[in-house]
Amino acid sequence: MRICVVGAGPTGLYLAIALARRGHEITIIERDPGPDRDGSWKRRGVMQFHHPHGFRQQVVEAVLAEMAEVWDDLMAAGAEPTTLPEQPDVVAGLRCRRPIFERTLRAAAEAQPGVTLRIGHVDDVCCERGRAVGVRVDGHQVDANLVVDASGRAGQLARPFRAPAEGGDCGVAYASRHYQLLPGAETGPMNAPFGMVTIYPGYLAVVFIQDNRTFSTLIARASADRQLVALRFTEVFEAASQAIPSLAAWTAPDRARPITPVLPGARLHNTYRTQLNDAGEVAVHGLIFVGDAVCTTNPALGRGIATSLMQAQRLLTLLDEHRRDFVSCSLEFDRWCTENIKPWFSDHVYWDAELIRRWSGHDVDLTRPLPSDLIMAATEVDPEMLKVVGPYMAMVALPASLAAVEPRAREIYAGGWRPPVPDGPTWDELVELVTAALSARSR
């Protein structure tokens, strides 16, 4: 079968390789020409490409299930598997920068027999009598029996064929920077497999350990918080990093050096979109949407590529089962995504809204369902809750599983307990520091 895959991000590349290994003839259409001759890769239009990434257990499992040699290539490129202290033999994720991950996957796709990577812009889907027969690329038709749209959150192919997306801006923005550990320097403090998370009333700071002794730091704020916008400037970001203990420990001059400028991250969305049109029908037979074209979430928790490759694996199974009955495949895929992917979108929508509400000065609202982050925080008081919360955190149990321990968490908050505030500047102190650093920069 001839298949056009629109988009050469992780989802499109993964599907192209796996489908070619099943005997299909694959053409990937991608507008980005790839890395420059000097090794740099601007990846225009993919803002998140240059920001910190955490690759979850689901990504590891997907790669090992279909292309184990890509895992070996990632290890050779300097990526590191992560494990949990209680399960040292189980790979729980991957420490790796997005460019390393995507470069490795792209090289595997280009070397895969049956895969052709074509650089160009997809204008639209070519249809005959309600069926997709290919795509128009820069004015020329590329024939296909099936079109898979893996073009990401900004893709435009969906507009004529699907109902509008649910969701919108998640209300969070951030700035980040990449660093390299100096020779002989040890890593800094950690409280998570991928690095360090510190949550303050009004903002949060995160360290992501990556490949080849690199790491990234990130400071997130409410996107409506205009007083911390200046964190995008190098001098301001560095001054804030020196004041926040968890970041200062990692970025101390005797431990690390910066290797990128400060990178602003905004326009972050929680969105979910079905395969169906406004009438609840498959508009075009042989056009299937996958990855970020279905679901995007606040990237702070690293669920994006995980949910995308979960979708890819399910789609591979359904295509094997339904073959050329693409309507049945689309409908079954849509049902599966509604049950297994949409809950992660809904979880983020509520979590983010409640976090922003608390950042604006409100207390925990016990008249409403507790958001997931507060249930997770309550395990500090009652570690027995981790039996339920742990699988949710690892994304092996859906958010609804937390209902089993929400009453206990609610009891803890009703008793007056609140997550302890870590050492470091308050929001007011951070604003004062940012204002001073911005003023000094302007002199």
SVG drawing of the C-alpha trace seen along z (x, -y; Angstrom):
<svg xmlns="http://www.w3.org/2000/svg" viewBox="-24 -54 61 62">
<polyline fill="none" stroke="black" stroke-width="0.4" points="0.0,0.0 1.2,-3.5 1.0,-5.8 1.8,-9.5 2.9,-10.6 2.7,-14.3 5.3,-15.6 8.7,-14.3 8.5,-14.9 9.0,-11.9 5.5,-10.6 5.7,-10.7 9.2,-9.3 8.3,-6.5 5.2,-5.5 7.1,-5.7 9.7,-3.3 7.2,-0.9 4.9,-0.9 7.7,-0.4 8.8,2.7 5.3,4.0 5.8,3.9 4.2,0.5 5.6,-2.1 6.0,-5.3 6.5,-8.9 7.2,-11.4 6.4,-15.0 8.3,-17.5 9.0,-21.2 12.1,-21.3 15.2,-20.3 16.9,-18.9 20.2,-19.8 22.5,-22.3 26.0,-21.3 27.5,-22.7 25.3,-20.3 22.9,-23.0 19.2,-22.6 16.9,-25.6 13.7,-23.5 11.7,-26.6 8.0,-26.4 8.7,-23.8 9.2,-26.0 9.4,-23.0 12.2,-21.4 14.8,-23.5 13.4,-23.4 13.9,-20.8 12.4,-17.3 11.7,-14.4 11.1,-11.1 8.9,-8.8 8.7,-5.0 6.1,-4.9 8.6,-6.3 11.2,-3.8 8.7,-0.9 7.5,-2.2 11.1,-2.4 12.1,1.0 9.0,2.6 9.5,1.6 13.1,0.5 15.5,1.7 18.5,0.5 17.3,-3.1 17.6,-2.6 21.2,-1.5 21.8,-4.5 20.4,-6.8 22.8,-5.3 25.7,-5.7 24.7,-9.4 25.0,-9.9 21.4,-9.5 21.0,-7.9 18.2,-5.5 16.7,-6.5 15.7,-4.1 13.8,-4.3 15.6,-3.5 13.2,-0.8 13.4,0.8 17.0,0.4 16.6,2.9 13.5,1.2 14.1,-1.6 11.7,-4.3 12.6,-6.9 15.3,-8.5 17.5,-11.5 18.0,-13.2 17.7,-16.5 15.0,-16.7 17.4,-17.4 19.4,-14.3 16.3,-12.1 14.8,-13.5 18.1,-13.5 18.6,-9.8 15.1,-8.9 15.3,-10.9 18.6,-9.1 16.9,-5.8 13.9,-6.8 16.2,-8.0 18.1,-4.6 14.9,-2.5 14.1,-0.7 10.6,-1.6 10.8,-5.1 11.2,-8.3 11.6,-11.6 10.4,-14.5 11.0,-18.1 8.1,-20.3 4.9,-21.9 1.6,-20.0 -1.1,-22.3 -4.0,-20.0 -5.4,-16.5 -6.4,-15.2 -9.8,-13.5 -12.0,-11.6 -15.5,-10.6 -14.9,-11.1 -11.6,-9.1 -8.1,-10.4 -5.9,-9.7 -2.8,-11.6 -1.6,-15.0 -0.7,-18.1 2.9,-19.1 4.0,-22.5 1.4,-22.2 2.2,-18.6 0.1,-15.5 1.8,-12.7 -0.5,-9.6 -1.4,-7.5 -4.0,-5.0 -3.7,-6.4 -2.7,-9.8 -1.6,-10.0 -1.5,-13.5 1.3,-13.7 2.0,-17.4 1.7,-18.5 -0.3,-21.0 0.1,-23.8 -0.9,-21.6 -3.7,-23.0 -4.9,-19.8 -7.6,-19.1 -9.6,-22.3 -12.0,-21.2 -12.4,-17.7 -12.8,-17.8 -14.8,-19.4 -12.9,-22.3 -10.5,-21.4 -11.4,-21.5 -9.2,-23.4 -6.8,-26.3 -3.9,-28.2 -2.8,-26.3 -2.1,-29.6 1.6,-28.9 4.8,-30.3 8.4,-29.7 12.0,-30.5 14.8,-27.8 18.5,-27.4 20.8,-24.5 24.1,-23.9 27.1,-21.6 28.6,-20.1 32.3,-20.9 34.8,-18.0 34.8,-16.2 31.8,-18.1 29.1,-16.1 25.4,-16.5 23.3,-18.7 20.4,-17.8 17.6,-15.7 14.1,-14.8 12.8,-13.1 14.3,-10.6 14.7,-13.3 16.1,-16.0 14.7,-18.5 11.3,-20.1 10.7,-23.0 7.2,-24.5 6.8,-28.0 3.6,-30.0 3.5,-31.9 6.2,-30.1 8.1,-26.9 11.7,-25.9 12.8,-22.7 16.1,-21.0 16.1,-18.4 19.1,-16.1 19.8,-15.4 22.4,-13.6 26.2,-13.9 26.4,-15.6 24.1,-18.4 21.1,-19.6 18.4,-22.3 16.9,-24.7 13.4,-26.2 11.5,-28.8 7.7,-28.8 5.2,-31.5 1.5,-32.2 1.4,-33.6 -0.7,-36.5 2.1,-37.4 3.7,-40.3 6.0,-41.1 8.1,-38.0 8.2,-38.3 11.7,-39.7 13.0,-36.2 13.5,-35.8 16.6,-38.1 19.9,-36.4 21.0,-38.7 17.6,-38.5 17.3,-34.7 20.7,-34.2 20.0,-36.5 16.9,-34.5 18.8,-31.2 21.4,-32.3 18.6,-33.2 16.6,-29.9 18.6,-27.4 17.8,-24.3 18.9,-26.1 21.9,-27.8 23.3,-24.5 23.2,-23.2 24.4,-26.3 27.2,-27.4 30.2,-28.5 32.4,-25.8 29.9,-23.1 28.5,-24.1 28.6,-26.5 25.7,-27.7 25.7,-26.4 22.6,-28.1 21.0,-31.5 17.9,-31.8 14.9,-30.4 11.4,-31.8 8.5,-29.4 4.9,-30.6 1.7,-29.8 1.5,-26.5 -1.8,-24.7 -3.9,-21.9 -6.0,-20.7 -7.9,-17.7 -9.4,-17.0 -11.4,-14.0 -11.1,-12.2 -14.6,-13.2 -16.4,-16.2 -19.2,-18.3 -21.7,-15.6 -19.7,-12.9 -18.6,-11.2 -15.3,-10.4 -15.2,-13.1 -12.6,-11.5 -11.9,-7.8 -8.2,-7.2 -7.2,-10.3 -6.1,-9.7 -4.8,-12.2 -2.3,-11.2 0.1,-12.7 -0.2,-16.4 -2.8,-16.6 -5.0,-14.8 -3.7,-15.9 -1.4,-18.5 -0.7,-19.1 1.3,-21.5 4.9,-20.3 6.0,-20.7 5.2,-17.0 6.7,-15.4 3.5,-13.8 3.5,-15.0 5.8,-12.5 4.6,-9.8 0.9,-10.2 1.9,-10.6 3.8,-7.3 1.1,-5.6 -1.2,-6.7 1.2,-5.5 1.5,-2.1 -2.3,-1.7 -2.7,-3.0 -0.2,-0.4 -2.2,2.4 -5.5,1.1 -4.1,0.7 -2.9,4.3 -6.4,5.4 -8.5,3.3 -6.2,3.1 -8.0,0.9 -11.2,0.4 -10.0,-3.0 -13.4,-4.2 -13.6,-1.3 -10.0,-2.0 -10.6,-5.7 -13.7,-5.1 -11.9,-2.5 -8.9,-4.7 -11.0,-7.6 -12.8,-5.5 -9.4,-4.4 -8.1,-7.9 -11.2,-9.1 -10.7,-6.5 -6.9,-6.5 -5.5,-9.9 -8.2,-12.5 -8.1,-11.8 -4.5,-13.2 -5.7,-16.3 -8.6,-16.8 -6.3,-16.2 -4.0,-19.0 -6.8,-21.4 -8.0,-21.1 -4.6,-20.9 -3.3,-24.0 -6.4,-26.1 -6.3,-25.2 -2.5,-25.9 -3.0,-29.3 -5.8,-30.0 -3.6,-29.2 -0.7,-31.2 -3.0,-34.2 -3.3,-33.8 -6.3,-31.5 -6.1,-28.6 -6.9,-25.0 -10.6,-24.8 -12.1,-21.8 -15.5,-22.5 -14.1,-21.3 -12.4,-18.1 -8.7,-18.1 -6.4,-18.5 -3.8,-15.8 -0.8,-17.9 -2.4,-18.3 -3.2,-14.6 0.4,-13.8 1.7,-16.4 -0.4,-14.7 1.7,-11.6 4.3,-13.5 2.0,-13.1 0.7,-9.6 3.2,-7.6 0.7,-4.7 -1.1,-6.7 1.9,-6.1 0.5,-2.7 -2.2,-4.4 -0.4,-7.7 2.8,-6.1 1.2,-4.3 -0.6,-7.5 2.7,-9.5 4.2,-6.9 1.2,-7.1 0.5,-3.4 -2.9,-4.2 -5.3,-6.9 -6.1,-10.0 -9.4,-8.5 -7.4,-6.0 -6.7,-8.9 -10.3,-8.8 -9.3,-5.9 -7.1,-8.2 -8.7,-11.6 -10.8,-11.2 -7.6,-10.6 -5.9,-13.6 -9.0,-15.8 -8.8,-14.7 -5.2,-15.8 -6.0,-19.3 -9.1,-19.7 -6.8,-19.2 -4.9,-22.3 -1.8,-20.8 -0.4,-22.5 2.6,-21.6 5.6,-23.2 7.1,-26.2 10.8,-25.4 13.7,-27.7 14.1,-30.4 12.6,-33.8 8.8,-34.3 7.0,-35.6 7.3,-39.2 11.0,-38.7 11.5,-37.2 9.6,-40.1 11.8,-42.6 14.9,-40.7 13.7,-40.6 12.9,-44.3 16.4,-45.1 18.1,-42.9 16.1,-44.4 16.9,-47.9 20.7,-47.1 20.5,-45.6 19.0,-48.8 21.7,-51.1"/>
</svg>
